[in-house]
Amino acid sequence: MKITETERRELEEIYSFFFNDEKVQKMKDIPMHRGSNTFNHSFLVAKVAIKRGLRHRRVNLKSILIASILHDYYLYDWRRDRNKLKRHGKNHPYIAAKNAKADFDITEEVQKIIQAHMWPINFREFPRTKEARIVSLADDHVALKEALTSKRYKKRRDEKIAKNIQKLF
């Protein structure tokens, strides 16, 4: 899929808005896979999802971008609470969608993409649209890459990620 320069700038503006938003910045304090945090993870997912989205025809790139940034917008450390630990995989997409709706007034399409990103762990929410499948697969890709990355190289990896996620394109 080819995008115009105007569409490209619009996507970069959306990316930049969320990247610099105070509420989204709080995601830096939430741990993720192997020493990562939800902020870095989500912005890497956004970059992967947009690249994949550009390979398809007739997809809503804005929805892909916003959903991929906010897919883990649950804002709590599930490792510290035994009650959340048990059901985090199934519940956090709903919590993230609820938080995103409250803080950013997202569309219903974005909300459904966020809720479906944990399929098949959350088997009730199948990713029915191309956009939802793209975000779900991008999340799986980044999560697997993070899980396989050694903690030994954490500082170097974090510097590389911080540099890499500064811009969408």
Beta strands, then each sheet from edge to edge (+ up, - down):
end
